[in-house]
Amino acid sequence: MSRVSASKALAYATGDEMLKLYGVLVGGWLLTFVGQFVLQTTFNAVLSLVSVIVALAGAVAVLVGVVAIAYKLLADGRVE
């Protein structure tokens, strides 16, 4: 295993492709948070249904983001 300098590691972690994946993670987390908050504070049935859908979409986005980051790390590790 070769050594990687700190500047190369930071450049890789803050590259455009990784920032997009981080955005998916943060966006999914925010959707999940908002969906759960609205679900706990509303008494409207339609709004409750929408909040459940939003929370599930956020959870799926977080899962997709984690899998995409893991895949990118593994794929880039094989090439270099």
PDB file with one MODEL, atoms N, CA, C and O in Angstrom:
MODEL        1
ATOM      1  N   MET A   1       0.843  -1.171   0.000  1.00  0.00           N
ATOM      2  CA  MET A   1       0.000   0.000   0.000  1.00  0.00           C
ATOM      3  C   MET A   1       0.890   1.236   0.000  1.00  0.00           C
ATOM      4  O   MET A   1       1.795   1.352   0.826  1.00  0.00           O
ATOM      5  N   SER A   2       0.643   2.128  -0.893  1.00  0.00           N
ATOM      6  CA  SER A   2       1.460   3.329  -1.001  1.00  0.00           C
ATOM      7  C   SER A   2       0.940   4.419  -0.068  1.00  0.00           C
ATOM      8  O   SER A   2      -0.224   4.422   0.334  1.00  0.00           O
ATOM      9  N   ARG A   3       1.826   5.326   0.257  1.00  0.00           N
ATOM     10  CA  ARG A   3       1.452   6.441   1.121  1.00  0.00           C
ATOM     11  C   ARG A   3       0.841   7.547   0.272  1.00  0.00           C
ATOM     12  O   ARG A   3       1.253   7.792  -0.862  1.00  0.00           O
ATOM     13  N   VAL A   4      -0.152   8.205   0.856  1.00  0.00           N
ATOM     14  CA  VAL A   4      -0.821   9.316   0.184  1.00  0.00           C
ATOM     15  C   VAL A   4      -0.611  10.551   1.035  1.00  0.00           C
ATOM     16  O   VAL A   4      -0.818  10.525   2.248  1.00  0.00           O
ATOM     17  N   SER A   5      -0.199  11.635   0.388  1.00  0.00           N
ATOM     18  CA  SER A   5       0.019  12.865   1.147  1.00  0.00           C
ATOM     19  C   SER A   5      -1.317  13.473   1.571  1.00  0.00           C
ATOM     20  O   SER A   5      -2.364  13.181   0.993  1.00  0.00           O
ATOM     21  N   ALA A   6      -1.253  14.313   2.578  1.00  0.00           N
ATOM     22  CA  ALA A   6      -2.470  14.949   3.094  1.00  0.00           C
ATOM     23  C   ALA A   6      -3.109  15.848   2.045  1.00  0.00           C
ATOM     24  O   ALA A   6      -4.334  15.915   1.951  1.00  0.00           O
ATOM     25  N   SER A   7      -2.306  16.529   1.267  1.00  0.00           N
ATOM     26  CA  SER A   7      -2.871  17.422   0.250  1.00  0.00           C
ATOM     27  C   SER A   7      -3.587  16.634  -0.843  1.00  0.00           C
ATOM     28  O   SER A   7      -4.623  17.076  -1.340  1.00  0.00           O
ATOM     29  N   LYS A   8      -3.051  15.474  -1.223  1.00  0.00           N
ATOM     30  CA  LYS A   8      -3.733  14.644  -2.223  1.00  0.00           C
ATOM     31  C   LYS A   8      -5.024  14.067  -1.663  1.00  0.00           C
ATOM     32  O   LYS A   8      -6.029  13.981  -2.369  1.00  0.00           O
ATOM     33  N   ALA A   9      -4.997  13.674  -0.400  1.00  0.00           N
ATOM     34  CA  ALA A   9      -6.203  13.137   0.229  1.00  0.00           C
ATOM     35  C   ALA A   9      -7.292  14.200   0.313  1.00  0.00           C
ATOM     36  O   ALA A   9      -8.458  13.920   0.036  1.00  0.00           O
ATOM     37  N   LEU A  10      -6.917  15.414   0.693  1.00  0.00           N
ATOM     38  CA  LEU A  10      -7.898  16.504   0.759  1.00  0.00           C
ATOM     39  C   LEU A  10      -8.409  16.878  -0.630  1.00  0.00           C
ATOM     40  O   LEU A  10      -9.592  17.176  -0.798  1.00  0.00           O
ATOM     41  N   ALA A  11      -7.530  16.863  -1.613  1.00  0.00           N
ATOM     42  CA  ALA A  11      -7.963  17.169  -2.976  1.00  0.00           C
ATOM     43  C   ALA A  11      -8.945  16.120  -3.480  1.00  0.00           C
ATOM     44  O   ALA A  11      -9.914  16.452  -4.162  1.00  0.00           O
ATOM     45  N   TYR A  12      -8.701  14.868  -3.151  1.00  0.00           N
ATOM     46  CA  TYR A  12      -9.618  13.799  -3.558  1.00  0.00           C
ATOM     47  C   TYR A  12     -10.955  13.927  -2.840  1.00  0.00           C
ATOM     48  O   TYR A  12     -12.011  13.792  -3.458  1.00  0.00           O
ATOM     49  N   ALA A  13     -10.911  14.188  -1.537  1.00  0.00           N
ATOM     50  CA  ALA A  13     -12.142  14.261  -0.738  1.00  0.00           C
ATOM     51  C   ALA A  13     -12.992  15.470  -1.081  1.00  0.00           C
ATOM     52  O   ALA A  13     -14.205  15.449  -0.872  1.00  0.00           O
ATOM     53  N   THR A  14     -12.379  16.524  -1.603  1.00  0.00           N
ATOM     54  CA  THR A  14     -13.141  17.729  -1.944  1.00  0.00           C
ATOM     55  C   THR A  14     -13.263  17.925  -3.451  1.00  0.00           C
ATOM     56  O   THR A  14     -13.571  19.025  -3.911  1.00  0.00           O
ATOM     57  N   GLY A  15     -13.028  16.882  -4.210  1.00  0.00           N
ATOM     58  CA  GLY A  15     -13.194  16.960  -5.657  1.00  0.00           C
ATOM     59  C   GLY A  15     -14.662  17.093  -6.039  1.00  0.00           C
ATOM     60  O   GLY A  15     -15.551  16.816  -5.233  1.00  0.00           O
ATOM     61  N   ASP A  16     -14.906  17.514  -7.259  1.00  0.00           N
ATOM     62  CA  ASP A  16     -16.276  17.758  -7.723  1.00  0.00           C
ATOM     63  C   ASP A  16     -17.158  16.520  -7.614  1.00  0.00           C
ATOM     64  O   ASP A  16     -18.311  16.619  -7.195  1.00  0.00           O
ATOM     65  N   GLU A  17     -16.635  15.369  -7.982  1.00  0.00           N
ATOM     66  CA  GLU A  17     -17.444  14.144  -7.949  1.00  0.00           C
ATOM     67  C   GLU A  17     -17.823  13.768  -6.520  1.00  0.00           C
ATOM     68  O   GLU A  17     -18.956  13.362  -6.262  1.00  0.00           O
ATOM     69  N   MET A  18     -16.877  13.900  -5.593  1.00  0.00           N
ATOM     70  CA  MET A  18     -17.174  13.563  -4.203  1.00  0.00           C
ATOM     71  C   MET A  18     -18.127  14.581  -3.580  1.00  0.00           C
ATOM     72  O   MET A  18     -18.977  14.212  -2.771  1.00  0.00           O
ATOM     73  N   LEU A  19     -17.997  15.848  -3.943  1.00  0.00           N
ATOM     74  CA  LEU A  19     -18.900  16.866  -3.392  1.00  0.00           C
ATOM     75  C   LEU A  19     -20.340  16.609  -3.814  1.00  0.00           C
ATOM     76  O   LEU A  19     -21.267  16.860  -3.043  1.00  0.00           O
ATOM     77  N   LYS A  20     -20.535  16.114  -5.026  1.00  0.00           N
ATOM     78  CA  LYS A  20     -21.893  15.761  -5.466  1.00  0.00           C
ATOM     79  C   LYS A  20     -22.458  14.634  -4.606  1.00  0.00           C
ATOM     80  O   LYS A  20     -23.627  14.666  -4.223  1.00  0.00           O
ATOM     81  N   LEU A  21     -21.637  13.654  -4.310  1.00  0.00           N
ATOM     82  CA  LEU A  21     -22.092  12.537  -3.481  1.00  0.00           C
ATOM     83  C   LEU A  21     -22.355  12.983  -2.048  1.00  0.00           C
ATOM     84  O   LEU A  21     -23.304  12.518  -1.417  1.00  0.00           O
ATOM     85  N   TYR A  22     -21.522  13.878  -1.535  1.00  0.00           N
ATOM     86  CA  TYR A  22     -21.785  14.431  -0.204  1.00  0.00           C
ATOM     87  C   TYR A  22     -23.104  15.199  -0.202  1.00  0.00           C
ATOM     88  O   TYR A  22     -23.852  15.154   0.774  1.00  0.00           O
ATOM     89  N   GLY A  23     -23.384  15.902  -1.293  1.00  0.00           N
ATOM     90  CA  GLY A  23     -24.647  16.628  -1.406  1.00  0.00           C
ATOM     91  C   GLY A  23     -25.847  15.701  -1.356  1.00  0.00           C
ATOM     92  O   GLY A  23     -26.870  16.035  -0.757  1.00  0.00           O
ATOM     93  N   VAL A  24     -25.726  14.537  -1.982  1.00  0.00           N
ATOM     94  CA  VAL A  24     -26.812  13.551  -1.924  1.00  0.00           C
ATOM     95  C   VAL A  24     -27.020  13.088  -0.484  1.00  0.00           C
ATOM     96  O   VAL A  24     -28.157  12.954  -0.032  1.00  0.00           O
ATOM     97  N   LEU A  25     -25.934  12.845   0.231  1.00  0.00           N
ATOM     98  CA  LEU A  25     -26.046  12.428   1.631  1.00  0.00           C
ATOM     99  C   LEU A  25     -26.709  13.501   2.492  1.00  0.00           C
ATOM    100  O   LEU A  25     -27.629  13.210   3.256  1.00  0.00           O
ATOM    101  N   VAL A  26     -26.244  14.727   2.366  1.00  0.00           N
ATOM    102  CA  VAL A  26     -26.795  15.816   3.177  1.00  0.00           C
ATOM    103  C   VAL A  26     -28.246  16.081   2.806  1.00  0.00           C
ATOM    104  O   VAL A  26     -29.085  16.280   3.684  1.00  0.00           O
ATOM    105  N   GLY A  27     -28.549  16.086   1.511  1.00  0.00           N
ATOM    106  CA  GLY A  27     -29.931  16.290   1.076  1.00  0.00           C
ATOM    107  C   GLY A  27     -30.859  15.196   1.572  1.00  0.00           C
ATOM    108  O   GLY A  27     -31.979  15.478   1.998  1.00  0.00           O
ATOM    109  N   GLY A  28     -30.410  13.965   1.522  1.00  0.00           N
ATOM    110  CA  GLY A  28     -31.215  12.858   2.026  1.00  0.00           C
ATOM    111  C   GLY A  28     -31.437  12.950   3.519  1.00  0.00           C
ATOM    112  O   GLY A  28     -32.532  12.677   4.011  1.00  0.00           O
ATOM    113  N   TRP A  29     -30.392  13.338   4.243  1.00  0.00           N
ATOM    114  CA  TRP A  29     -30.536  13.493   5.688  1.00  0.00           C
ATOM    115  C   TRP A  29     -31.528  14.606   6.010  1.00  0.00           C
ATOM    116  O   TRP A  29     -32.354  14.462   6.912  1.00  0.00           O
ATOM    117  N   LEU A  30     -31.449  15.718   5.275  1.00  0.00           N
ATOM    118  CA  LEU A  30     -32.390  16.820   5.510  1.00  0.00           C
ATOM    119  C   LEU A  30     -33.826  16.410   5.193  1.00  0.00           C
ATOM    120  O   LEU A  30     -34.746  16.743   5.939  1.00  0.00           O
ATOM    121  N   LEU A  31     -34.021  15.691   4.094  1.00  0.00           N
ATOM    122  CA  LEU A  31     -35.370  15.215   3.768  1.00  0.00           C
ATOM    123  C   LEU A  31     -35.910  14.296   4.859  1.00  0.00           C
ATOM    124  O   LEU A  31     -37.074  14.401   5.246  1.00  0.00           O
ATOM    125  N   THR A  32     -35.076  13.408   5.346  1.00  0.00           N
ATOM    126  CA  THR A  32     -35.504  12.510   6.415  1.00  0.00           C
ATOM    127  C   THR A  32     -35.848  13.291   7.674  1.00  0.00           C
ATOM    128  O   THR A  32     -36.860  13.016   8.318  1.00  0.00           O
ATOM    129  N   PHE A  33     -35.024  14.250   8.023  1.00  0.00           N
ATOM    130  CA  PHE A  33     -35.260  15.063   9.215  1.00  0.00           C
ATOM    131  C   PHE A  33     -36.558  15.858   9.096  1.00  0.00           C
ATOM    132  O   PHE A  33     -37.370  15.864  10.022  1.00  0.00           O
ATOM    133  N   VAL A  34     -36.753  16.524   7.967  1.00  0.00           N
ATOM    134  CA  VAL A  34     -37.967  17.326   7.769  1.00  0.00           C
ATOM    135  C   VAL A  34     -39.200  16.434   7.751  1.00  0.00           C
ATOM    136  O   VAL A  34     -40.218  16.771   8.356  1.00  0.00           O
ATOM    137  N   GLY A  35     -39.120  15.305   7.068  1.00  0.00           N
ATOM    138  CA  GLY A  35     -40.256  14.394   7.012  1.00  0.00           C
ATOM    139  C   GLY A  35     -40.657  13.882   8.382  1.00  0.00           C
ATOM    140  O   GLY A  35     -41.844  13.812   8.699  1.00  0.00           O
ATOM    141  N   GLN A  36     -39.680  13.524   9.193  1.00  0.00           N
ATOM    142  CA  GLN A  36     -39.982  13.041  10.539  1.00  0.00           C
ATOM    143  C   GLN A  36     -40.529  14.153  11.423  1.00  0.00           C
ATOM    144  O   GLN A  36     -41.430  13.920  12.228  1.00  0.00           O
ATOM    145  N   PHE A  37     -39.993  15.354  11.278  1.00  0.00           N
ATOM    146  CA  PHE A  37     -40.471  16.478  12.083  1.00  0.00           C
ATOM    147  C   PHE A  37     -41.925  16.798  11.761  1.00  0.00           C
ATOM    148  O   PHE A  37     -42.741  16.981  12.663  1.00  0.00           O
ATOM    149  N   VAL A  38     -42.243  16.865  10.477  1.00  0.00           N
ATOM    150  CA  VAL A  38     -43.622  17.166  10.079  1.00  0.00           C
ATOM    151  C   VAL A  38     -44.555  16.044  10.518  1.00  0.00           C
ATOM    152  O   VAL A  38     -45.677  16.307  10.953  1.00  0.00           O
ATOM    153  N   LEU A  39     -44.111  14.813  10.410  1.00  0.00           N
ATOM    154  CA  LEU A  39     -44.942  13.680  10.819  1.00  0.00           C
ATOM    155  C   LEU A  39     -45.286  13.744  12.309  1.00  0.00           C
ATOM    156  O   LEU A  39     -46.398  13.399  12.706  1.00  0.00           O
ATOM    157  N   GLN A  40     -44.345  14.178  13.118  1.00  0.00           N
ATOM    158  CA  GLN A  40     -44.577  14.232  14.561  1.00  0.00           C
ATOM    159  C   GLN A  40     -45.393  15.442  14.989  1.00  0.00           C
ATOM    160  O   GLN A  40     -45.962  15.439  16.080  1.00  0.00           O
ATOM    161  N   THR A  41     -45.464  16.472  14.159  1.00  0.00           N
ATOM    162  CA  THR A  41     -46.125  17.707  14.585  1.00  0.00           C
ATOM    163  C   THR A  41     -47.441  17.981  13.874  1.00  0.00           C
ATOM    164  O   THR A  41     -48.097  18.976  14.186  1.00  0.00           O
ATOM    165  N   THR A  42     -47.849  17.152  12.946  1.00  0.00           N
ATOM    166  CA  THR A  42     -49.067  17.435  12.193  1.00  0.00           C
ATOM    167  C   THR A  42     -50.206  16.520  12.627  1.00  0.00           C
ATOM    168  O   THR A  42     -49.994  15.404  13.100  1.00  0.00           O
ATOM    169  N   PHE A  43     -51.418  17.032  12.449  1.00  0.00           N
ATOM    170  CA  PHE A  43     -52.621  16.242  12.705  1.00  0.00           C
ATOM    171  C   PHE A  43     -53.397  15.988  11.417  1.00  0.00           C
ATOM    172  O   PHE A  43     -54.421  15.304  11.430  1.00  0.00           O
ATOM    173  N   ASN A  44     -52.914  16.534  10.310  1.00  0.00           N
ATOM    174  CA  ASN A  44     -53.562  16.386   9.012  1.00  0.00           C
ATOM    175  C   ASN A  44     -53.124  15.057   8.385  1.00  0.00           C
ATOM    176  O   ASN A  44     -51.930  14.767   8.303  1.00  0.00           O
ATOM    177  N   ALA A  45     -54.096  14.260   7.947  1.00  0.00           N
ATOM    178  CA  ALA A  45     -53.786  12.933   7.401  1.00  0.00           C
ATOM    179  C   ALA A  45     -53.003  13.020   6.097  1.00  0.00           C
ATOM    180  O   ALA A  45     -52.067  12.250   5.882  1.00  0.00           O
ATOM    181  N   VAL A  46     -53.380  13.953   5.226  1.00  0.00           N
ATOM    182  CA  VAL A  46     -52.692  14.082   3.938  1.00  0.00           C
ATOM    183  C   VAL A  46     -51.252  14.539   4.156  1.00  0.00           C
ATOM    184  O   VAL A  46     -50.330  14.029   3.519  1.00  0.00           O
ATOM    185  N   LEU A  47     -51.067  15.488   5.045  1.00  0.00           N
ATOM    186  CA  LEU A  47     -49.719  15.967   5.338  1.00  0.00           C
ATOM    187  C   LEU A  47     -48.875  14.874   6.001  1.00  0.00           C
ATOM    188  O   LEU A  47     -47.664  14.806   5.788  1.00  0.00           O
ATOM    189  N   SER A  48     -49.507  14.033   6.791  1.00  0.00           N
ATOM    190  CA  SER A  48     -48.794  12.900   7.388  1.00  0.00           C
ATOM    191  C   SER A  48     -48.317  11.931   6.313  1.00  0.00           C
ATOM    192  O   SER A  48     -47.190  11.440   6.371  1.00  0.00           O
ATOM    193  N   LEU A  49     -49.169  11.659   5.340  1.00  0.00           N
ATOM    194  CA  LEU A  49     -48.784  10.769   4.242  1.00  0.00           C
ATOM    195  C   LEU A  49     -47.632  11.361   3.437  1.00  0.00           C
ATOM    196  O   LEU A  49     -46.685  10.656   3.089  1.00  0.00           O
ATOM    197  N   VAL A  50     -47.714  12.645   3.146  1.00  0.00           N
ATOM    198  CA  VAL A  50     -46.643  13.306   2.397  1.00  0.00           C
ATOM    199  C   VAL A  50     -45.341  13.273   3.194  1.00  0.00           C
ATOM    200  O   VAL A  50     -44.271  13.048   2.627  1.00  0.00           O
ATOM    201  N   SER A  51     -45.427  13.494   4.495  1.00  0.00           N
ATOM    202  CA  SER A  51     -44.210  13.497   5.306  1.00  0.00           C
ATOM    203  C   SER A  51     -43.580  12.105   5.382  1.00  0.00           C
ATOM    204  O   SER A  51     -42.355  11.989   5.429  1.00  0.00           O
ATOM    205  N   VAL A  52     -44.390  11.058   5.394  1.00  0.00           N
ATOM    206  CA  VAL A  52     -43.844   9.693   5.374  1.00  0.00           C
ATOM    207  C   VAL A  52     -43.128   9.440   4.052  1.00  0.00           C
ATOM    208  O   VAL A  52     -42.045   8.856   4.032  1.00  0.00           O
ATOM    209  N   ILE A  53     -43.723   9.875   2.961  1.00  0.00           N
ATOM    210  CA  ILE A  53     -43.099   9.700   1.645  1.00  0.00           C
ATOM    211  C   ILE A  53     -41.787  10.474   1.569  1.00  0.00           C
ATOM    212  O   ILE A  53     -40.796   9.965   1.045  1.00  0.00           O
ATOM    213  N   VAL A  54     -41.775  11.701   2.089  1.00  0.00           N
ATOM    214  CA  VAL A  54     -40.556  12.519   2.083  1.00  0.00           C
ATOM    215  C   VAL A  54     -39.472  11.869   2.945  1.00  0.00           C
ATOM    216  O   VAL A  54     -38.308  11.823   2.547  1.00  0.00           O
ATOM    217  N   ALA A  55     -39.846  11.372   4.113  1.00  0.00           N
ATOM    218  CA  ALA A  55     -38.866  10.727   4.991  1.00  0.00           C
ATOM    219  C   ALA A  55     -38.296   9.466   4.345  1.00  0.00           C
ATOM    220  O   ALA A  55     -37.095   9.212   4.442  1.00  0.00           O
ATOM    221  N   LEU A  56     -39.135   8.683   3.694  1.00  0.00           N
ATOM    222  CA  LEU A  56     -38.642   7.480   3.011  1.00  0.00           C
ATOM    223  C   LEU A  56     -37.738   7.834   1.832  1.00  0.00           C
ATOM    224  O   LEU A  56     -36.726   7.173   1.602  1.00  0.00           O
ATOM    225  N   ALA A  57     -38.105   8.876   1.087  1.00  0.00           N
ATOM    226  CA  ALA A  57     -37.250   9.316  -0.019  1.00  0.00           C
ATOM    227  C   ALA A  57     -35.894   9.779   0.504  1.00  0.00           C
ATOM    228  O   ALA A  57     -34.864   9.511  -0.114  1.00  0.00           O
ATOM    229  N   GLY A  58     -35.891  10.463   1.627  1.00  0.00           N
ATOM    230  CA  GLY A  58     -34.633  10.886   2.232  1.00  0.00           C
ATOM    231  C   GLY A  58     -33.789   9.710   2.672  1.00  0.00           C
ATOM    232  O   GLY A  58     -32.573   9.710   2.483  1.00  0.00           O
ATOM    233  N   ALA A  59     -34.423   8.706   3.258  1.00  0.00           N
ATOM    234  CA  ALA A  59     -33.687   7.517   3.691  1.00  0.00           C
ATOM    235  C   ALA A  59     -33.083   6.782   2.497  1.00  0.00           C
ATOM    236  O   ALA A  59     -31.953   6.300   2.565  1.00  0.00           O
ATOM    237  N   VAL A  60     -33.834   6.701   1.414  1.00  0.00           N
ATOM    238  CA  VAL A  60     -33.313   6.066   0.195  1.00  0.00           C
ATOM    239  C   VAL A  60     -32.142   6.871  -0.358  1.00  0.00           C
ATOM    240  O   VAL A  60     -31.152   6.295  -0.807  1.00  0.00           O
ATOM    241  N   ALA A  61     -32.249   8.206  -0.329  1.00  0.00           N
ATOM    242  CA  ALA A  61     -31.159   9.048  -0.821  1.00  0.00           C
ATOM    243  C   ALA A  61     -29.896   8.862   0.017  1.00  0.00           C
ATOM    244  O   ALA A  61     -28.793   8.823  -0.528  1.00  0.00           O
ATOM    245  N   VAL A  62     -30.045   8.749   1.322  1.00  0.00           N
ATOM    246  CA  VAL A  62     -28.881   8.510   2.185  1.00  0.00           C
ATOM    247  C   VAL A  62     -28.250   7.162   1.851  1.00  0.00           C
ATOM    248  O   VAL A  62     -27.028   7.060   1.736  1.00  0.00           O
ATOM    249  N   LEU A  63     -29.062   6.142   1.698  1.00  0.00           N
ATOM    250  CA  LEU A  63     -28.544   4.815   1.363  1.00  0.00           C
ATOM    251  C   LEU A  63     -27.833   4.825   0.011  1.00  0.00           C
ATOM    252  O   LEU A  63     -26.752   4.254  -0.128  1.00  0.00           O
ATOM    253  N   VAL A  64     -28.432   5.464  -0.967  1.00  0.00           N
ATOM    254  CA  VAL A  64     -27.816   5.555  -2.295  1.00  0.00           C
ATOM    255  C   VAL A  64     -26.499   6.325  -2.221  1.00  0.00           C
ATOM    256  O   VAL A  64     -25.521   5.940  -2.861  1.00  0.00           O
ATOM    257  N   GLY A  65     -26.467   7.399  -1.453  1.00  0.00           N
ATOM    258  CA  GLY A  65     -25.236   8.171  -1.307  1.00  0.00           C
ATOM    259  C   GLY A  65     -24.117   7.367  -0.676  1.00  0.00           C
ATOM    260  O   GLY A  65     -22.971   7.446  -1.117  1.00  0.00           O
ATOM    261  N   VAL A  66     -24.434   6.596   0.347  1.00  0.00           N
ATOM    262  CA  VAL A  66     -23.418   5.772   1.014  1.00  0.00           C
ATOM    263  C   VAL A  66     -22.888   4.706   0.062  1.00  0.00           C
ATOM    264  O   VAL A  66     -21.680   4.484  -0.016  1.00  0.00           O
ATOM    265  N   VAL A  67     -23.783   4.052  -0.656  1.00  0.00           N
ATOM    266  CA  VAL A  67     -23.358   3.018  -1.605  1.00  0.00           C
ATOM    267  C   VAL A  67     -22.528   3.634  -2.731  1.00  0.00           C
ATOM    268  O   VAL A  67     -21.530   3.048  -3.151  1.00  0.00           O
ATOM    269  N   ALA A  68     -22.926   4.798  -3.221  1.00  0.00           N
ATOM    270  CA  ALA A  68     -22.188   5.445  -4.309  1.00  0.00           C
ATOM    271  C   ALA A  68     -20.791   5.865  -3.857  1.00  0.00           C
ATOM    272  O   ALA A  68     -19.827   5.714  -4.607  1.00  0.00           O
ATOM    273  N   ILE A  69     -20.677   6.388  -2.648  1.00  0.00           N
ATOM    274  CA  ILE A  69     -19.358   6.775  -2.144  1.00  0.00           C
ATOM    275  C   ILE A  69     -18.480   5.539  -1.955  1.00  0.00           C
ATOM    276  O   ILE A  69     -17.301   5.557  -2.310  1.00  0.00           O
ATOM    277  N   ALA A  70     -19.039   4.480  -1.405  1.00  0.00           N
ATOM    278  CA  ALA A  70     -18.264   3.249  -1.230  1.00  0.00           C
ATOM    279  C   ALA A  70     -17.813   2.692  -2.579  1.00  0.00           C
ATOM    280  O   ALA A  70     -16.668   2.261  -2.722  1.00  0.00           O
ATOM    281  N   TYR A  71     -18.703   2.699  -3.561  1.00  0.00           N
ATOM    282  CA  TYR A  71     -18.351   2.206  -4.892  1.00  0.00           C
ATOM    283  C   TYR A  71     -17.246   3.058  -5.511  1.00  0.00           C
ATOM    284  O   TYR A  71     -16.305   2.527  -6.100  1.00  0.00           O
ATOM    285  N   LYS A  72     -17.361   4.375  -5.377  1.00  0.00           N
ATOM    286  CA  LYS A  72     -16.349   5.265  -5.951  1.00  0.00           C
ATOM    287  C   LYS A  72     -14.994   5.041  -5.286  1.00  0.00           C
ATOM    288  O   LYS A  72     -13.968   4.993  -5.965  1.00  0.00           O
ATOM    289  N   LEU A  73     -14.987   4.905  -3.974  1.00  0.00           N
ATOM    290  CA  LEU A  73     -13.718   4.665  -3.279  1.00  0.00           C
ATOM    291  C   LEU A  73     -13.086   3.346  -3.712  1.00  0.00           C
ATOM    292  O   LEU A  73     -11.879   3.278  -3.940  1.00  0.00           O
ATOM    293  N   LEU A  74     -13.895   2.308  -3.826  1.00  0.00           N
ATOM    294  CA  LEU A  74     -13.362   1.013  -4.255  1.00  0.00           C
ATOM    295  C   LEU A  74     -12.899   1.040  -5.706  1.00  0.00           C
ATOM    296  O   LEU A  74     -11.848   0.493  -6.038  1.00  0.00           O
ATOM    297  N   ALA A  75     -13.686   1.679  -6.569  1.00  0.00           N
ATOM    298  CA  ALA A  75     -13.322   1.732  -7.990  1.00  0.00           C
ATOM    299  C   ALA A  75     -12.069   2.566  -8.207  1.00  0.00           C
ATOM    300  O   ALA A  75     -11.209   2.187  -9.002  1.00  0.00           O
ATOM    301  N   ASP A  76     -11.949   3.690  -7.518  1.00  0.00           N
ATOM    302  CA  ASP A  76     -10.761   4.523  -7.676  1.00  0.00           C
ATOM    303  C   ASP A  76      -9.530   3.865  -7.054  1.00  0.00           C
ATOM    304  O   ASP A  76      -8.409   4.086  -7.513  1.00  0.00           O
ATOM    305  N   GLY A  77      -9.733   3.073  -6.030  1.00  0.00           N
ATOM    306  CA  GLY A  77      -8.608   2.384  -5.406  1.00  0.00           C
ATOM    307  C   GLY A  77      -8.016   1.314  -6.297  1.00  0.00           C
ATOM    308  O   GLY A  77      -6.819   1.039  -6.218  1.00  0.00           O
ATOM    309  N   ARG A  78      -8.827   0.708  -7.140  1.00  0.00           N
ATOM    310  CA  ARG A  78      -8.333  -0.334  -8.051  1.00  0.00           C
ATOM    311  C   ARG A  78      -7.562   0.255  -9.216  1.00  0.00           C
ATOM    312  O   ARG A  78      -6.613  -0.355  -9.708  1.00  0.00           O
ATOM    313  N   VAL A  79      -7.966   1.443  -9.662  1.00  0.00           N
ATOM    314  CA  VAL A  79      -7.341   2.051 -10.838  1.00  0.00           C
ATOM    315  C   VAL A  79      -5.962   2.580 -10.496  1.00  0.00           C
ATOM    316  O   VAL A  79      -5.012   2.385 -11.255  1.00  0.00           O
ATOM    317  N   GLU A  80      -5.847   3.243  -9.365  1.00  0.00           N
ATOM    318  CA  GLU A  80      -4.579   3.910  -9.035  1.00  0.00           C
ATOM    319  C   GLU A  80      -3.597   3.007  -8.368  1.00  0.00           C
ATOM    320  O   GLU A  80      -2.492   3.435  -8.036  1.00  0.00           O
TER     321      GLU A  80
ENDMDL
END
